Amino acid sequence: MHHIETTKLSRRAFLKKLARTSFRAALATAAASGYTLWIEPAELTVTHHTLSHPLIPKSFAGVKLLQFSDLHLGHYYGLERFYRVIGRINELGPDLVVFTGDLLHEANRYPHTETVAEALAGIRAPLGKFSIYGNHDHGGYGTNIYRRLMERAGFRVLVNEHVLVRRGHDAIAIAGSDDMMLGQPDWSKMTRGIPPATYTIALVHEPDGALETRRFSIHVQLSGHSHGGQIQLPFIGPLITPPLSERYYEGFYHVGGLLLYVNRGLGTTRVPLRFLAPPELTVFSLAPS
């Protein structure tokens, strides 16, 4: 089993509503200092964790998997900041890179898709680069634009499918679901054909999908979508939790036998503010136990 301790915060809906109202007043002061608008959204936190499990093959010991998520390029998130992220990813020297959705805020209106594809192509990951659809990558936003961009960048776009990542005779599985809000996710299809006793990591954009993921032979779910709540208040918790990230919004959770990790993402949605929820790259080191 994984050895992670998690703390669950319970929040009441009426406290959230009250906090939203009172926060508007406080926001004027905070925004005046520019912190929530300019400083925290531009920060880049790197968090390091170990994923330890008996099914991780010994040949994968020390393999580094990097997760990034929710850039929302175009929504107050410019190319200069994006290039810094790419540089930082390469500095961290990952073996595997996964992107868990929401690349462009509005794909069909974004003018720099070629530039973004070229930059993402510069990410080095010897064991592979994988991505899934987020809700902003789909539907009217430009399903085909996202797929073409990511494939040009050398990412395998997983839509209700999996790949076996091999080292010698050993393998782990990386599975990816379609987006839950605007796609047609199919967990059975995603996991069909994974050999028994294979350590499996699922990429699911919306974290609350863990309630379905836990029903399958999947060991870890990596998600984004929540932006860590974007604005968090002490004792209250996150104020902005998009649909399907209301139950799980940041960090580790045990959902039945499944371990869920929710990345805070890099960009912003709705409002271009962050408070006590800085942008995040996550590095997971694999460890047989």
C-alpha positions in Angstrom: 0.0 0.0 0.0 1.1 3.6 -0.4 2.4 5.3 2.7 0.9 8.8 2.7 -0.9 10.5 5.5 -3.6 13.0 4.5 -5.7 15.4 6.4 -9.3 16.0 5.3 -10.8 19.4 5.8 -14.6 19.6 6.0 -16.2 22.8 4.8 -19.7 24.0 5.0 -21.4 25.5 2.1 -22.8 28.5 4.0 -19.3 29.4 5.3 -18.1 29.4 1.7 -20.9 31.8 0.7 -20.2 34.1 3.7 -16.5 34.0 2.9 -17.1 35.0 -0.7 -19.0 38.1 0.4 -16.5 39.2 3.0 -13.6 38.3 0.8 -14.7 40.9 -1.8 -14.1 43.6 0.7 -10.7 42.1 1.8 -9.8 41.7 -1.9 -9.6 45.4 -2.5 -6.8 45.6 0.1 -5.0 42.5 -1.1 -5.3 43.4 -4.8 -4.0 46.9 -4.0 -0.7 45.3 -2.8 -0.7 43.4 -6.1 0.0 40.1 -4.3 -3.0 38.1 -5.4 -2.8 39.5 -8.9 0.9 39.7 -9.8 3.1 38.0 -7.2 1.5 34.6 -6.2 0.2 33.7 -9.7 3.8 34.2 -11.1 5.4 32.0 -8.3 6.4 28.5 -9.3 6.4 25.9 -6.5 8.0 22.5 -7.1 6.7 19.8 -4.8 8.5 16.4 -4.5 6.8 13.2 -3.4 7.6 9.5 -3.4 5.2 6.9 -4.7 6.0 3.7 -3.0 4.3 0.4 -3.8 5.1 -3.3 -4.0 4.0 -3.5 -7.7 6.5 -0.9 -8.8 9.3 -3.0 -10.5 12.8 -2.7 -9.1 14.0 -1.4 -12.5 11.7 1.7 -12.0 13.3 2.6 -8.6 14.2 6.3 -8.7 12.3 7.0 -12.0 11.0 10.6 -11.8 7.6 11.4 -13.1 6.7 15.1 -13.5 3.1 16.4 -13.6 2.1 19.8 -14.8 -1.5 21.0 -15.4 -3.9 23.8 -16.2 -1.8 26.4 -17.9 -4.8 28.3 -19.3 -2.6 30.1 -21.8 -4.2 33.3 -22.9 -6.1 33.9 -19.7 -3.5 36.3 -18.2 -0.9 33.7 -18.8 1.7 34.8 -21.3 4.5 33.1 -23.3 7.3 34.5 -21.1 6.0 32.7 -18.0 5.3 29.6 -20.1 9.0 29.5 -21.3 10.2 29.7 -17.7 8.0 26.7 -16.8 9.5 24.7 -19.7 13.0 25.6 -18.6 12.2 24.6 -15.0 10.8 21.2 -16.2 14.0 20.4 -18.1 16.1 21.5 -15.1 14.3 18.9 -12.9 15.4 16.2 -15.3 12.2 14.0 -15.4 12.1 10.5 -17.0 8.3 10.8 -17.6 6.2 13.9 -18.1 2.4 14.0 -17.9 0.1 17.0 -18.6 -3.4 16.7 -17.0 -5.4 19.1 -19.1 -6.4 22.7 -19.8 -3.6 24.0 -22.0 -5.3 26.9 -23.7 -8.0 28.9 -22.2 -9.9 29.3 -25.5 -8.1 27.1 -28.1 -10.0 28.5 -31.1 -9.0 32.1 -30.3 -5.4 31.5 -29.2 -2.9 33.0 -31.7 0.3 31.2 -30.7 -0.4 27.5 -31.0 2.6 26.8 -33.2 4.9 28.6 -30.8 3.5 26.6 -27.9 3.8 23.3 -29.7 7.5 24.1 -30.4 8.2 25.0 -26.8 6.4 21.8 -25.5 8.4 19.8 -28.0 11.6 21.0 -26.1 10.5 19.1 -23.0 12.9 16.2 -22.5 11.5 12.9 -21.0 13.2 9.7 -22.1 10.4 7.4 -21.0 7.7 9.4 -22.7 5.3 12.4 -22.6 1.6 11.9 -22.1 -1.4 14.2 -21.9 -5.2 14.1 -21.5 -8.1 16.5 -22.4 -9.3 19.0 -19.9 -12.7 20.7 -20.2 -11.0 23.8 -21.8 -9.3 21.6 -24.5 -12.6 20.1 -25.7 -15.8 20.9 -27.5 -16.2 24.4 -28.8 -12.8 25.3 -27.5 -11.1 23.2 -30.2 -10.7 19.5 -29.6 -8.7 19.0 -32.8 -6.5 22.1 -32.1 -5.4 20.6 -28.8 -4.7 17.1 -30.2 -2.7 18.5 -33.1 -0.7 20.8 -30.9 0.1 18.1 -28.3 1.0 15.5 -30.9 3.3 17.9 -32.7 5.0 18.5 -29.3 5.7 14.8 -29.0 2.9 14.1 -26.4 0.8 11.0 -26.7 -2.8 12.1 -26.1 -4.6 9.4 -24.1 -8.4 9.3 -24.6 -9.8 6.3 -22.7 -6.7 4.3 -23.4 -3.4 3.3 -21.8 0.2 2.8 -22.7 2.8 0.4 -21.1 6.0 2.2 -20.2 8.8 -0.3 -20.3 12.3 -0.6 -18.8 13.8 -3.9 -20.0 11.3 -6.7 -19.3 9.3 -4.6 -16.7 6.5 -2.2 -17.3 4.1 0.2 -15.6 0.9 1.5 -17.1 -0.1 5.1 -17.7 -3.8 5.4 -18.5 -5.8 8.5 -19.5 -9.5 9.2 -19.4 -11.5 11.6 -21.7 -12.6 14.8 -19.9 -15.6 14.2 -17.6 -17.4 17.5 -18.4 -17.2 17.7 -22.2 -15.9 14.3 -23.2 -17.0 10.7 -22.9 -14.9 9.1 -20.2 -14.8 5.3 -20.2 -12.8 3.7 -17.4 -13.4 0.1 -18.6 -12.0 1.0 -22.0 -9.1 2.9 -20.5 -7.9 -0.1 -18.4 -8.9 -3.0 -20.8 -5.8 -5.1 -21.6 -3.5 -3.9 -18.8 -1.7 -7.0 -17.6 -2.7 -8.2 -14.1 -0.4 -6.9 -11.2 0.8 -3.9 -13.3 1.3 -0.7 -11.3 -1.1 1.7 -13.0 -1.2 5.5 -12.9 -4.4 7.1 -14.3 -4.6 10.7 -15.6 -8.1 12.1 -15.0 -8.5 15.9 -15.3 -11.3 16.3 -12.7 -10.3 15.0 -9.3 -13.8 13.9 -8.2 -13.5 11.3 -10.9 -11.6 9.3 -8.2 -15.0 8.0 -7.0 -15.2 6.1 -10.3 -11.5 5.3 -10.7 -11.4 3.5 -7.3 -13.6 0.8 -8.8 -10.8 -0.3 -11.1 -7.3 -1.8 -10.8 -5.7 1.6 -10.7 -3.2 2.6 -8.0 -2.8 6.3 -8.4 -4.9 9.0 -10.0 -3.2 12.3 -11.0 -5.6 15.3 -11.5 -5.7 19.0 -12.0 -8.8 21.2 -12.7 -9.1 22.7 -9.2 -6.3 25.2 -9.3 -6.0 24.4 -5.6 -9.1 26.5 -5.1 -7.1 29.5 -6.4 -8.1 31.6 -3.4 -7.8 29.9 0.0 -8.7 31.4 3.3 -7.5 30.1 6.7 -10.2 28.0 8.5 -12.5 28.4 5.4 -10.6 26.6 2.7 -10.9 27.2 -1.1 -13.3 29.7 -2.5 -13.2 28.7 -6.2 -13.7 25.0 -6.8 -14.9 24.2 -10.3 -17.5 21.4 -10.8 -16.0 17.9 -10.1 -13.2 19.3 -7.9 -15.4 20.2 -4.9 -14.6 17.1 -2.9 -10.9 16.9 -3.7 -9.0 20.1 -4.5 -5.3 19.9 -3.4 -2.7 17.3 -2.6 -3.1 13.7 -1.5 -6.3 11.8 -0.7 -7.0 8.2 -0.1 -10.2 7.2 -2.0 -10.8 3.6 -1.1 -7.7 1.8 -2.1 -6.8 4.5 -4.6 -4.3 7.2 -4.0 -5.3 10.6 -5.5 -3.1 13.6 -6.1 -4.5 16.9 -7.1 -2.0 19.4 -8.6 -2.7 23.1 -8.1 -2.0 23.9 -11.8 0.0 26.8 -13.3 -2.6 29.3 -14.6 -5.9 30.7 -13.4 -9.5 30.5 -14.4 -12.5 32.8 -13.8 -10.5 35.4 -12.0 -6.7 35.9 -12.5 -6.0 35.7 -8.8 -4.2 33.3 -6.5 -4.0 33.4 -2.7 -2.4 30.6 -0.6 -2.6 28.4 -3.6 0.6 29.0 -5.6 1.2 27.4 -9.0 2.8 24.0 -8.9 5.0 21.5 -10.7 4.9 18.1 -9.0 7.8 15.5 -9.1 7.0 12.0 -8.1 9.9 9.5 -7.5 8.9 5.9 -7.9 10.0 3.4 -5.2 9.4 -0.3 -5.0 8.4 -1.3 -1.5 
